[in-house]
Each structure stands twice: as C-alpha cells, then as structure tokens.
Amino acid sequence: MAYTFLKSFLTPILMVLFRPKVTGLRNVPNMGPVIVASNHLSFSDSIFMPLVVPRKVTFMAKSEYFTSPGLKGFIKKLTFQALGQVPVDRSGGRRSEAAISTGLKLLEEDQCIGIYPEGTRSPDGRLYKGRTGIARMAIESGAPVVPVAMFNTAEIQPTGQVVPKVRRVEMIFGEPLYFSGDSSDFAHLRRVTDQIMEAIQKISGQVYVDMYASDAKSALAAELKSKEKKKPELD
C-alpha cells in the first residue's frame, strides 16, 4: 500500500521536474523473477529507477540506510520502507550469505530485485569491480539479469546532499543476460560477475576500475588523512 501510494505521488513530480529519458525499459520482464543490476552513483538511484519500472523493484539496501542518525537518516529510513526495500548487512562473511539467501527467497517469489554489484556508490564516477553475490543469485535462481546504467544522478544528488538539484536524469536498460553453471565455483562466479559489469560498462560508458569501490574509498580516505597531517601548523 505504502509503495503504491508513494510511487503514484512521486512519479508525476519525477516526470515534471527531472524529465527522465528512459531507454530499453521493455527489457525488464513484466512477470517472473528478474535481477536489475545497476551502476551506483547516488542515493537517488534507488528512487529514480524504481519509479520508471512498471513493476515493483525491491532493493536489498544496506542496513545503514535504515539506521543512519539525524533528519537525513530518518528521511532515508521512511523512504526506503515506503518503497518496500529490504535492509541487509553486506559487511561480509555470514552476513553476506544472509543477504544472498534473502535475494534468492525474493526471486523464488517471482519478484524483481535491484542490486548494485559494486556494493557501494562510486567515489569518483568510475565503474568498479562487482561483488560475486549477484552471480550466485542469477545462477541458482535462473533469473535473468538486466544491466542498467544511470546518468546524472551524482550531479542531481551528490553525496551528503539531502535536497536534489533539478536536472534531467537518464536510464538505459540493457538486454537480459542468462547464466548457468556451478555456483560453488568461485572462478565461475567471478567470470559471470565480470560479464555483468562489462554489460553495465558498455551502456554507461564509464571507465572501469579493477578494484572494489569500498577499497577505493578507503584509499581516498587514507590519502586525505595523510594530506591533512602534512599541512603546516599555523603559529
């Protein structure tokens, strides 16, 4: 109910203010299990894309979106709950396994789930190495993977900004991809994940970086911290 209400409320606003340019939406099946795999540039990716897809898209959003402090965190929590998003802990190990199990359960129920294979937002607009959980879900469920490229969302809502800027948003949905094979073979999972990232890169035009976005963020943070330490102290 909340999802239907929020979508019916926000869609006219989206259409008027952000004038979405959408290509390839027919590639998302109207029924049956499907995984929508998108690049990730901004928090608003999870708002814009589900609003243009005719069927409900359930994102397995990282749990921090539901526990962030302050007004911004409260708004995020309400928005994600209203959009029917599922909080998961993606910090690794058994927690990642629980996230995969959640995704497989949703796919067994013939749902459409949204995944950011990079695991977190790109720190610089480039496309980063994908996590292999999406490959496991695709193989074990038999669901097609629809690659998606988001454009301009980083400019519309940069990291840390609550109120989005009014600019045109664009989305391109690629042809569905189907995978099979041994989901316990990590080398195979890596190949499948790389194929998915290659499909996203082809339609997004982003520069691809063969490292995880989380590692890139850590490296940038360490570099910034190092520069701060090297700053001369003022008398």
C-alpha positions as CSV (number, residue, x, y, z in Angstrom):
1,M,0.0,0.0,0.0
2,A,2.7,2.5,1.0
3,Y,4.7,1.6,-2.1
4,T,1.8,2.2,-4.4
5,F,0.9,5.4,-2.7
6,L,4.5,6.8,-2.7
7,K,5.0,5.8,-6.4
8,S,1.8,7.4,-7.5
9,F,2.7,10.5,-5.6
10,L,6.3,10.8,-6.7
11,T,6.0,9.8,-10.3
12,P,4.3,13.0,-11.6
13,I,6.9,15.0,-9.7
14,L,9.7,13.0,-11.3
15,M,8.3,13.4,-14.8
16,V,7.8,17.1,-14.5
17,L,11.0,18.2,-12.7
18,F,13.6,15.6,-13.8
19,R,12.2,14.7,-17.2
20,P,13.6,11.2,-17.2
21,K,14.9,9.8,-20.5
22,V,14.4,6.1,-20.4
23,T,15.7,3.6,-23.0
24,G,15.2,-0.2,-23.1
25,L,12.5,-0.5,-20.4
26,R,11.0,-3.3,-22.5
27,N,13.9,-5.4,-21.4
28,V,12.5,-5.7,-17.9
29,P,10.1,-8.7,-17.9
30,N,6.6,-7.9,-16.8
31,M,6.5,-11.0,-14.6
32,G,8.7,-13.7,-13.1
33,P,11.9,-13.4,-11.3
34,V,14.4,-10.8,-12.5
35,I,17.6,-9.1,-11.2
36,V,18.1,-5.5,-12.2
37,A,21.8,-4.7,-11.9
38,S,22.7,-1.1,-11.9
39,N,25.8,1.2,-11.6
40,H,25.6,3.2,-8.4
41,L,26.4,7.0,-8.4
42,S,24.0,8.5,-5.9
43,F,21.5,7.7,-3.2
44,S,18.8,8.9,-5.6
45,D,19.5,6.0,-8.0
46,S,17.2,3.9,-5.7
47,I,14.5,6.5,-6.1
48,F,14.5,7.3,-9.8
49,M,14.9,3.8,-11.3
50,P,12.1,2.0,-9.4
51,L,9.7,4.9,-10.3
52,V,10.1,4.2,-14.0
53,V,9.9,0.4,-13.9
54,P,6.2,-0.7,-14.2
55,R,6.6,-3.5,-11.6
56,K,7.8,-3.2,-8.1
57,V,11.6,-3.2,-7.7
58,T,12.8,-4.4,-4.3
59,F,16.3,-3.3,-3.5
60,M,18.3,-5.1,-0.9
61,A,19.5,-1.9,0.6
62,K,22.4,-1.8,3.0
63,S,21.3,-1.7,6.6
64,E,23.0,1.7,7.2
65,Y,20.2,3.3,5.2
66,F,17.8,2.3,7.9
67,T,19.9,3.2,10.9
68,S,21.6,6.5,9.9
69,P,21.2,9.2,12.5
70,G,19.6,12.7,12.2
71,L,16.9,14.1,9.9
72,K,18.7,12.8,6.8
73,G,18.7,9.3,8.2
74,F,15.1,9.5,9.2
75,I,14.1,10.6,5.7
76,K,16.1,7.7,4.2
77,K,14.5,5.2,6.5
78,L,11.0,6.3,5.8
79,T,11.6,6.5,2.0
80,F,13.1,3.0,1.8
81,Q,10.4,1.5,4.0
82,A,7.7,3.1,1.8
83,L,9.4,1.8,-1.3
84,G,9.4,-1.7,0.1
85,Q,13.2,-2.0,0.3
86,V,14.8,-4.8,2.4
87,P,17.7,-4.0,4.8
88,V,20.6,-6.3,4.6
89,D,24.1,-6.4,6.2
90,R,26.6,-6.5,3.5
91,S,29.8,-6.3,5.6
92,G,30.9,-9.8,4.6
93,G,31.1,-13.4,5.8
94,R,27.9,-14.9,7.2
95,R,26.1,-11.6,6.9
96,S,26.8,-11.5,3.1
97,E,25.5,-15.1,3.0
98,A,22.3,-13.9,4.7
99,A,21.9,-11.2,2.0
100,I,22.2,-13.8,-0.8
101,S,19.6,-16.0,0.9
102,T,17.3,-13.0,1.2
103,G,17.7,-12.3,-2.5
104,L,17.1,-15.9,-3.5
105,K,13.9,-16.0,-1.4
106,L,12.6,-12.9,-3.2
107,L,13.4,-14.4,-6.6
108,E,11.6,-17.6,-5.6
109,E,8.5,-15.4,-5.1
110,D,8.9,-14.2,-8.7
111,Q,9.9,-10.7,-7.5
112,C,12.0,-8.1,-9.3
113,I,15.1,-7.2,-7.2
114,G,17.5,-4.4,-7.7
115,I,21.2,-4.8,-7.0
116,Y,24.3,-2.6,-7.1
117,P,27.0,-5.1,-7.9
118,E,29.7,-2.6,-6.9
119,G,28.3,-2.9,-3.3
120,T,28.5,0.9,-2.7
121,R,28.4,4.2,-4.5
122,S,31.3,5.0,-6.8
123,P,33.5,7.6,-5.2
124,D,34.5,9.2,-8.4
125,G,32.0,8.3,-11.1
126,R,34.0,5.4,-12.4
127,L,32.7,1.8,-12.5
128,Y,34.2,-0.6,-10.0
129,K,34.6,-4.3,-9.7
130,G,31.5,-6.2,-8.9
131,R,30.8,-8.5,-5.9
132,T,30.1,-12.1,-6.8
133,G,26.8,-12.4,-4.8
134,I,24.8,-11.3,-7.9
135,A,26.3,-14.2,-9.9
136,R,25.3,-16.7,-7.3
137,M,21.7,-15.4,-7.2
138,A,21.5,-15.4,-11.0
139,I,22.8,-18.9,-11.4
140,E,20.9,-20.5,-8.5
141,S,17.6,-18.8,-9.3
142,G,17.8,-18.9,-13.1
143,A,16.6,-15.3,-13.2
144,P,17.7,-13.0,-16.0
145,V,20.0,-10.1,-15.1
146,V,19.0,-6.8,-16.7
147,P,22.0,-4.4,-16.7
148,V,21.2,-0.7,-16.1
149,A,23.1,2.5,-16.5
150,M,22.1,5.6,-14.5
151,F,23.2,9.0,-15.7
152,N,23.4,12.4,-14.0
153,T,22.3,11.2,-10.6
154,A,25.6,12.1,-9.0
155,E,25.0,15.7,-10.1
156,I,21.4,15.7,-9.1
157,Q,22.2,14.4,-5.5
158,P,25.9,14.4,-4.6
159,T,26.9,12.5,-1.5
160,G,25.8,14.3,1.6
161,Q,23.2,16.5,-0.1
162,V,19.6,15.9,1.1
163,V,17.7,18.1,-1.4
164,P,18.3,17.1,-5.0
165,K,19.1,19.5,-7.8
166,V,16.7,19.7,-10.6
167,R,18.4,18.2,-13.7
168,R,17.4,15.7,-16.2
169,V,18.0,12.0,-15.3
170,E,18.7,9.3,-17.8
171,M,18.5,5.5,-17.6
172,I,19.3,2.8,-20.1
173,F,18.2,-0.8,-19.6
174,G,20.2,-3.4,-21.5
175,E,19.3,-6.8,-22.9
176,P,18.7,-9.5,-20.3
177,L,21.6,-11.8,-19.5
178,Y,21.2,-15.5,-18.5
179,F,23.7,-17.6,-16.6
180,S,24.1,-21.2,-15.5
181,G,26.9,-23.4,-14.1
182,D,28.4,-24.3,-10.8
183,S,27.5,-21.6,-8.2
184,S,30.1,-23.1,-5.8
185,D,32.9,-22.5,-8.2
186,F,34.4,-19.1,-7.3
187,A,36.3,-18.7,-10.6
188,H,33.0,-19.2,-12.5
189,L,31.2,-16.7,-10.2
190,R,34.0,-14.2,-10.9
191,R,33.6,-14.6,-14.7
192,V,29.8,-14.2,-14.5
193,T,30.1,-11.1,-12.3
194,D,32.7,-9.6,-14.7
195,Q,30.4,-10.2,-17.6
196,I,27.6,-8.3,-15.8
197,M,30.0,-5.4,-15.1
198,E,31.1,-5.4,-18.7
199,A,27.5,-5.1,-19.8
200,I,26.9,-2.2,-17.5
201,Q,30.1,-0.5,-18.6
202,K,29.2,-0.8,-22.3
203,I,25.9,1.0,-21.8
204,S,27.2,3.5,-19.2
205,G,30.4,4.4,-20.9
206,Q,32.1,4.6,-17.5
207,V,35.8,4.0,-17.1
208,Y,36.2,0.5,-15.4
209,V,38.5,0.1,-12.4
210,D,39.5,-3.5,-11.5
211,M,39.2,-3.0,-7.7
212,Y,36.3,-2.8,-5.3
213,A,34.7,0.6,-4.7
214,S,35.0,0.1,-1.0
215,D,38.8,-0.3,-1.3
216,A,38.9,2.8,-3.5
217,K,37.0,4.8,-0.8
218,S,39.4,3.6,1.9
219,A,42.4,4.6,-0.2
220,L,40.9,8.0,-0.8
221,A,40.2,8.5,2.9
222,A,43.7,7.4,3.8
223,E,45.2,9.8,1.2
224,L,43.0,12.7,2.5
225,K,44.1,11.9,6.1
226,S,47.7,11.8,5.1
227,K,47.4,15.2,3.4
228,E,45.8,16.7,6.5
229,K,48.7,15.5,8.6
230,K,51.2,17.1,6.3
231,K,49.6,20.5,6.4
232,P,51.9,23.0,8.1
233,E,50.6,24.2,11.5
234,L,49.9,27.9,11.8
235,D,51.5,29.8,14.7
